[in-house]
């Protein structure tokens, strides 16, 4: 249930937010993999 006055994103806005979240998670995974490599650990 939505609070009174709370905005609900359009499908396009929701998709854009999801795409941004996915990109941020991909970048974080890449950074963590680089960190592991720098410690001599193969992340794969």
Phi and psi restraints in degrees (range 20) as a CNS / XPLOR table:
assign (resid 1 and name C) (resid 2 and name N)
       (resid 2 and name CA) (resid 2 and name C) 1.0 -86.6 20.0 2
assign (resid 2 and name N) (resid 2 and name CA)
       (resid 2 and name C) (resid 3 and name N) 1.0 141.2 20.0 2
assign (resid 2 and name C) (resid 3 and name N)
       (resid 3 and name CA) (resid 3 and name C) 1.0 -67.4 20.0 2
assign (resid 3 and name N) (resid 3 and name CA)
       (resid 3 and name C) (resid 4 and name N) 1.0 150.0 20.0 2
assign (resid 3 and name C) (resid 4 and name N)
       (resid 4 and name CA) (resid 4 and name C) 1.0 -59.1 20.0 2
assign (resid 4 and name N) (resid 4 and name CA)
       (resid 4 and name C) (resid 5 and name N) 1.0 129.3 20.0 2
assign (resid 4 and name C) (resid 5 and name N)
       (resid 5 and name CA) (resid 5 and name C) 1.0 86.2 20.0 2
assign (resid 5 and name N) (resid 5 and name CA)
       (resid 5 and name C) (resid 6 and name N) 1.0 -3.2 20.0 2
assign (resid 5 and name C) (resid 6 and name N)
       (resid 6 and name CA) (resid 6 and name C) 1.0 -76.7 20.0 2
assign (resid 6 and name N) (resid 6 and name CA)
       (resid 6 and name C) (resid 7 and name N) 1.0 131.4 20.0 2
assign (resid 6 and name C) (resid 7 and name N)
       (resid 7 and name CA) (resid 7 and name C) 1.0 -81.9 20.0 2
assign (resid 7 and name N) (resid 7 and name CA)
       (resid 7 and name C) (resid 8 and name N) 1.0 142.6 20.0 2
assign (resid 7 and name C) (resid 8 and name N)
       (resid 8 and name CA) (resid 8 and name C) 1.0 -109.7 20.0 2
assign (resid 8 and name N) (resid 8 and name CA)
       (resid 8 and name C) (resid 9 and name N) 1.0 126.6 20.0 2
assign (resid 8 and name C) (resid 9 and name N)
       (resid 9 and name CA) (resid 9 and name C) 1.0 -66.3 20.0 2
assign (resid 9 and name N) (resid 9 and name CA)
       (resid 9 and name C) (resid 10 and name N) 1.0 147.9 20.0 2
assign (resid 9 and name C) (resid 10 and name N)
       (resid 10 and name CA) (resid 10 and name C) 1.0 -69.0 20.0 2
assign (resid 10 and name N) (resid 10 and name CA)
       (resid 10 and name C) (resid 11 and name N) 1.0 167.8 20.0 2
assign (resid 10 and name C) (resid 11 and name N)
       (resid 11 and name CA) (resid 11 and name C) 1.0 -58.9 20.0 2
assign (resid 11 and name N) (resid 11 and name CA)
       (resid 11 and name C) (resid 12 and name N) 1.0 -39.7 20.0 2
assign (resid 11 and name C) (resid 12 and name N)
       (resid 12 and name CA) (resid 12 and name C) 1.0 -65.3 20.0 2
assign (resid 12 and name N) (resid 12 and name CA)
       (resid 12 and name C) (resid 13 and name N) 1.0 -43.2 20.0 2
assign (resid 12 and name C) (resid 13 and name N)
       (resid 13 and name CA) (resid 13 and name C) 1.0 -64.9 20.0 2
assign (resid 13 and name N) (resid 13 and name CA)
       (resid 13 and name C) (resid 14 and name N) 1.0 -41.8 20.0 2
assign (resid 13 and name C) (resid 14 and name N)
       (resid 14 and name CA) (resid 14 and name C) 1.0 -63.8 20.0 2
assign (resid 14 and name N) (resid 14 and name CA)
       (resid 14 and name C) (resid 15 and name N) 1.0 -41.0 20.0 2
assign (resid 14 and name C) (resid 15 and name N)
       (resid 15 and name CA) (resid 15 and name C) 1.0 -65.1 20.0 2
assign (resid 15 and name N) (resid 15 and name CA)
       (resid 15 and name C) (resid 16 and name N) 1.0 -40.1 20.0 2
assign (resid 15 and name C) (resid 16 and name N)
       (resid 16 and name CA) (resid 16 and name C) 1.0 -65.5 20.0 2
assign (resid 16 and name N) (resid 16 and name CA)
       (resid 16 and name C) (resid 17 and name N) 1.0 -41.7 20.0 2
assign (resid 16 and name C) (resid 17 and name N)
       (resid 17 and name CA) (resid 17 and name C) 1.0 -63.1 20.0 2
assign (resid 17 and name N) (resid 17 and name CA)
       (resid 17 and name C) (resid 18 and name N) 1.0 -42.6 20.0 2
assign (resid 17 and name C) (resid 18 and name N)
       (resid 18 and name CA) (resid 18 and name C) 1.0 -64.4 20.0 2
assign (resid 18 and name N) (resid 18 and name CA)
       (resid 18 and name C) (resid 19 and name N) 1.0 -41.9 20.0 2
assign (resid 18 and name C) (resid 19 and name N)
       (resid 19 and name CA) (resid 19 and name C) 1.0 -62.6 20.0 2
assign (resid 19 and name N) (resid 19 and name CA)
       (resid 19 and name C) (resid 20 and name N) 1.0 -40.3 20.0 2
assign (resid 19 and name C) (resid 20 and name N)
       (resid 20 and name CA) (resid 20 and name C) 1.0 -65.5 20.0 2
assign (resid 20 and name N) (resid 20 and name CA)
       (resid 20 and name C) (resid 21 and name N) 1.0 -41.2 20.0 2
assign (resid 20 and name C) (resid 21 and name N)
       (resid 21 and name CA) (resid 21 and name C) 1.0 -62.9 20.0 2
assign (resid 21 and name N) (resid 21 and name CA)
       (resid 21 and name C) (resid 22 and name N) 1.0 -43.3 20.0 2
assign (resid 21 and name C) (resid 22 and name N)
       (resid 22 and name CA) (resid 22 and name C) 1.0 -61.9 20.0 2
assign (resid 22 and name N) (resid 22 and name CA)
       (resid 22 and name C) (resid 23 and name N) 1.0 -43.0 20.0 2
assign (resid 22 and name C) (resid 23 and name N)
       (resid 23 and name CA) (resid 23 and name C) 1.0 -63.8 20.0 2
assign (resid 23 and name N) (resid 23 and name CA)
       (resid 23 and name C) (resid 24 and name N) 1.0 -42.2 20.0 2
assign (resid 23 and name C) (resid 24 and name N)
       (resid 24 and name CA) (resid 24 and name C) 1.0 -63.2 20.0 2
assign (resid 24 and name N) (resid 24 and name CA)
       (resid 24 and name C) (resid 25 and name N) 1.0 -40.4 20.0 2
assign (resid 24 and name C) (resid 25 and name N)
       (resid 25 and name CA) (resid 25 and name C) 1.0 -66.6 20.0 2
assign (resid 25 and name N) (resid 25 and name CA)
       (resid 25 and name C) (resid 26 and name N) 1.0 -38.3 20.0 2
assign (resid 25 and name C) (resid 26 and name N)
       (resid 26 and name CA) (resid 26 and name C) 1.0 -63.6 20.0 2
assign (resid 26 and name N) (resid 26 and name CA)
       (resid 26 and name C) (resid 27 and name N) 1.0 -43.3 20.0 2
assign (resid 26 and name C) (resid 27 and name N)
       (resid 27 and name CA) (resid 27 and name C) 1.0 -64.0 20.0 2
assign (resid 27 and name N) (resid 27 and name CA)
       (resid 27 and name C) (resid 28 and name N) 1.0 -40.4 20.0 2
assign (resid 27 and name C) (resid 28 and name N)
       (resid 28 and name CA) (resid 28 and name C) 1.0 -63.8 20.0 2
assign (resid 28 and name N) (resid 28 and name CA)
       (resid 28 and name C) (resid 29 and name N) 1.0 -42.7 20.0 2
assign (resid 28 and name C) (resid 29 and name N)
       (resid 29 and name CA) (resid 29 and name C) 1.0 -62.7 20.0 2
assign (resid 29 and name N) (resid 29 and name CA)
       (resid 29 and name C) (resid 30 and name N) 1.0 -40.3 20.0 2
assign (resid 29 and name C) (resid 30 and name N)
       (resid 30 and name CA) (resid 30 and name C) 1.0 -63.7 20.0 2
assign (resid 30 and name N) (resid 30 and name CA)
       (resid 30 and name C) (resid 31 and name N) 1.0 -43.0 20.0 2
assign (resid 30 and name C) (resid 31 and name N)
       (resid 31 and name CA) (resid 31 and name C) 1.0 -63.9 20.0 2
assign (resid 31 and name N) (resid 31 and name CA)
       (resid 31 and name C) (resid 32 and name N) 1.0 -41.6 20.0 2
assign (resid 31 and name C) (resid 32 and name N)
       (resid 32 and name CA) (resid 32 and name C) 1.0 -66.2 20.0 2
assign (resid 32 and name N) (resid 32 and name CA)
       (resid 32 and name C) (resid 33 and name N) 1.0 -38.6 20.0 2
assign (resid 32 and name C) (resid 33 and name N)
       (resid 33 and name CA) (resid 33 and name C) 1.0 -63.5 20.0 2
assign (resid 33 and name N) (resid 33 and name CA)
       (resid 33 and name C) (resid 34 and name N) 1.0 -42.3 20.0 2
assign (resid 33 and name C) (resid 34 and name N)
       (resid 34 and name CA) (resid 34 and name C) 1.0 -62.3 20.0 2
assign (resid 34 and name N) (resid 34 and name CA)
       (resid 34 and name C) (resid 35 and name N) 1.0 -39.3 20.0 2
assign (resid 34 and name C) (resid 35 and name N)
       (resid 35 and name CA) (resid 35 and name C) 1.0 -63.5 20.0 2
assign (resid 35 and name N) (resid 35 and name CA)
       (resid 35 and name C) (resid 36 and name N) 1.0 -44.2 20.0 2
assign (resid 35 and name C) (resid 36 and name N)
       (resid 36 and name CA) (resid 36 and name C) 1.0 -61.5 20.0 2
assign (resid 36 and name N) (resid 36 and name CA)
       (resid 36 and name C) (resid 37 and name N) 1.0 -44.0 20.0 2
assign (resid 36 and name C) (resid 37 and name N)
       (resid 37 and name CA) (resid 37 and name C) 1.0 -58.9 20.0 2
assign (resid 37 and name N) (resid 37 and name CA)
       (resid 37 and name C) (resid 38 and name N) 1.0 -40.3 20.0 2
assign (resid 37 and name C) (resid 38 and name N)
       (resid 38 and name CA) (resid 38 and name C) 1.0 -66.4 20.0 2
assign (resid 38 and name N) (resid 38 and name CA)
       (resid 38 and name C) (resid 39 and name N) 1.0 -21.5 20.0 2
assign (resid 38 and name C) (resid 39 and name N)
       (resid 39 and name CA) (resid 39 and name C) 1.0 -94.0 20.0 2
assign (resid 39 and name N) (resid 39 and name CA)
       (resid 39 and name C) (resid 40 and name N) 1.0 3.9 20.0 2
assign (resid 39 and name C) (resid 40 and name N)
       (resid 40 and name CA) (resid 40 and name C) 1.0 82.5 20.0 2
assign (resid 40 and name N) (resid 40 and name CA)
       (resid 40 and name C) (resid 41 and name N) 1.0 19.7 20.0 2
assign (resid 40 and name C) (resid 41 and name N)
       (resid 41 and name CA) (resid 41 and name C) 1.0 -109.4 20.0 2
assign (resid 41 and name N) (resid 41 and name CA)
       (resid 41 and name C) (resid 42 and name N) 1.0 129.5 20.0 2
assign (resid 41 and name C) (resid 42 and name N)
       (resid 42 and name CA) (resid 42 and name C) 1.0 -79.5 20.0 2
assign (resid 42 and name N) (resid 42 and name CA)
       (resid 42 and name C) (resid 43 and name N) 1.0 113.6 20.0 2
assign (resid 42 and name C) (resid 43 and name N)
       (resid 43 and name CA) (resid 43 and name C) 1.0 -73.0 20.0 2
assign (resid 43 and name N) (resid 43 and name CA)
       (resid 43 and name C) (resid 44 and name N) 1.0 -8.0 20.0 2
